[in-house]
Amino acid sequence: MRSVTERLALFPLGTVLFPGLLLPLHLFEDRYRRLVGDLLERPEPRGFGVVGIELGHEVGEGAAHRLAEIGCVAELREVTPHPDGRYDIVTVGTRRFRVKELDRSRPYLQGEVEFLPEEPGSDPGPMAARVRRLYRVYRHRLGAAGAGPAEEDPPPDDPVALSYLVAASLILDGHDKQRLLECEDAALRLAAERDLLARENRILNVLPMIPAGQFLDGSFTAN
């Protein structure tokens, strides 16, 4: 049986977006100004797909030669137009999707996508409890090193929401972030985060004074 797909405008980025997290963007290229203009003509909710760039770059001719297969919908929450046609927008990640087919014939990239379910997985409770403990240690050590907030809200109880919060908050390279986005369910994502948190905590324990500016990515804030 053929899977049901939908047509979605796509925005290649060097940043991985997760469900439930905010992503602000400054749009100046003609194609993305056109994208926002088209979205504003549609009824709410309005969104486009953010897909990671595996080969290439975000802007200019020949950008984004190869894209990740799994991405996340960015739903428009705020739009601030500028007189010269630029936009500042704030979006929030909602649903994950798998890109089935690309259409590069339009002013901006579009694709046929299949939306993915959000499952807790097999018995995520014990793994979620372990990840919460490791995450608290991680945030404490980052704060002690001046590379993170001293205090923040407690992690959510829901294993799916927890898995995405931790995935977005960890200071990792794009490959690791994409791998977390692609996990089939929360239990698998939490298991991967347990290992990553254990590794990062060991590093922070040995090298407590990491210069924050080298690692922090201010693109995301908790929704």
C-alpha positions in Angstrom: 0.0 0.0 0.0 1.4 3.4 -1.0 2.0 5.8 1.8 0.0 9.1 1.9 2.1 12.1 1.2 1.6 15.9 1.3 3.3 18.7 -0.6 5.4 20.9 1.6 7.7 23.9 1.1 11.2 23.0 2.3 13.9 25.2 3.9 17.4 23.6 4.0 19.3 24.6 7.1 22.6 23.8 8.8 20.5 23.5 12.0 18.4 20.6 13.1 14.9 21.6 14.3 13.0 19.4 16.9 9.3 19.3 17.7 8.3 21.7 20.4 11.3 24.1 20.0 11.4 27.7 18.8 13.4 28.6 15.7 13.8 32.4 14.8 15.0 33.1 11.3 16.0 36.3 9.4 15.0 35.8 5.7 16.6 37.9 3.0 16.9 35.7 -0.1 14.2 36.2 -2.7 13.1 32.6 -2.7 12.4 32.6 1.0 10.8 36.0 0.9 8.5 34.4 -1.7 7.9 31.4 0.5 6.8 33.6 3.5 4.6 35.7 1.2 2.9 32.5 -0.1 2.4 31.2 3.4 0.8 34.4 4.6 -1.9 34.0 1.9 -3.0 30.7 3.3 -5.1 30.0 6.4 -3.5 29.0 9.7 -1.7 26.9 10.6 1.1 27.9 8.2 4.3 26.0 8.1 7.2 24.8 6.0 9.7 21.9 6.4 13.2 22.4 7.8 15.6 19.8 6.5 19.2 19.4 7.5 22.0 20.0 4.9 24.3 17.0 4.5 26.3 18.5 1.7 26.4 22.1 0.6 25.4 25.3 2.4 22.4 27.4 3.2 22.5 30.3 0.7 23.7 31.1 -2.8 23.8 29.3 -6.0 24.2 25.5 -5.8 23.4 25.4 -2.1 22.2 22.3 -0.3 23.2 19.6 -2.8 22.2 16.8 -0.5 19.6 17.0 2.2 18.7 14.8 5.2 15.8 12.4 4.7 14.1 13.3 8.0 13.0 16.9 8.8 10.6 18.8 11.0 7.7 21.2 10.2 8.3 24.8 11.3 5.0 26.5 12.0 4.9 30.3 11.7 4.2 32.0 15.0 5.4 35.6 14.4 6.2 37.4 11.2 7.8 40.9 11.1 8.2 42.3 7.6 10.8 45.0 6.7 10.3 47.8 4.2 13.0 46.3 1.9 11.1 42.9 1.7 13.1 41.0 4.3 11.3 39.1 7.1 12.1 38.2 10.7 10.0 35.2 11.7 9.6 33.0 14.7 8.6 29.4 14.1 8.0 26.4 16.4 8.8 22.8 15.4 5.7 20.6 15.2 5.7 17.3 13.2 8.6 15.2 11.9 8.4 14.0 8.3 10.3 11.9 5.8 11.1 13.4 2.4 9.9 11.1 -0.4 10.5 13.2 -3.4 12.0 16.7 -4.2 10.8 19.3 -6.6 13.5 21.9 -7.5 11.5 23.4 -10.3 9.9 26.2 -8.2 11.4 29.4 -6.8 11.9 27.6 -3.5 12.4 23.9 -2.8 9.3 21.7 -2.3 8.8 18.1 -1.6 6.4 15.3 -1.2 6.6 14.3 2.5 5.3 11.6 4.7 4.5 12.6 8.3 5.9 10.3 11.0 4.2 9.1 14.2 5.4 10.1 17.6 5.5 6.9 19.7 6.8 6.6 23.3 8.4 3.2 22.4 8.8 0.2 24.7 8.7 1.0 28.4 10.4 4.5 28.2 9.8 5.3 31.9 13.1 3.9 33.4 15.2 5.3 30.6 13.5 8.7 30.9 14.3 8.8 34.7 18.0 8.0 33.9 18.1 10.7 31.2 16.6 13.3 33.6 19.3 12.6 36.2 22.1 12.8 33.6 20.6 15.9 32.1 20.5 17.7 35.5 24.1 16.9 36.0 24.9 18.2 32.4 23.1 21.5 32.9 24.7 22.0 36.3 28.2 21.5 34.9 27.5 23.7 31.9 26.3 26.4 34.3 29.4 26.0 36.5 31.5 26.5 33.4 29.6 29.6 32.4 28.2 27.9 29.3 24.6 27.7 30.3 21.9 29.1 32.6 22.3 28.6 36.3 18.6 27.6 36.6 15.9 26.4 34.3 12.5 24.8 34.4 12.5 21.1 35.4 12.5 18.6 32.5 9.0 17.4 31.3 7.5 14.1 32.5 6.3 13.1 29.1 9.0 10.9 27.5 8.5 12.2 24.0 8.7 15.8 25.1 11.7 15.0 27.3 13.5 13.3 24.4 13.2 16.4 22.2 14.1 18.9 24.9 17.3 17.0 25.7 18.1 16.5 22.0 17.7 20.3 21.3 19.6 21.3 24.4 22.7 19.1 24.1 25.7 20.8 22.6 26.4 18.4 19.7 27.5 18.5 16.1 24.9 18.3 13.4 25.4 14.6 12.7 24.5 13.7 16.3 21.5 16.0 16.3 20.2 14.6 13.1 20.6 11.0 14.4 18.5 11.9 17.4 15.8 13.5 15.2 15.6 10.3 13.1 15.1 7.9 16.1 11.9 5.9 15.5 10.5 6.5 19.0 11.2 8.3 22.3 12.6 5.2 24.0 15.3 4.8 21.3 16.0 8.5 21.4 16.4 8.5 25.2 18.7 5.5 25.0 20.9 7.4 22.6 20.8 10.5 24.8 21.8 8.5 27.9 25.0 7.5 26.1 25.6 11.1 24.8 25.0 12.7 28.2 27.3 10.2 29.9 30.0 11.1 27.4 29.5 14.8 27.6 29.4 14.7 31.5 32.8 12.9 31.5 34.2 15.6 29.2 32.8 18.4 31.3 34.2 16.8 34.5 37.7 16.7 33.0 37.5 20.1 31.2 35.2 22.2 33.3 36.1 25.6 31.8 34.9 25.3 28.2 34.6 28.7 26.4 30.8 29.1 25.9 31.1 31.0 22.7 32.6 28.1 20.8 29.7 25.8 21.4 26.4 27.5 22.3 23.8 27.7 19.6 21.2 30.4 20.4 18.8 29.3 17.7 16.6 27.4 20.0 14.6 28.2 23.1 12.1 26.0 24.9 8.5 26.4 23.8 
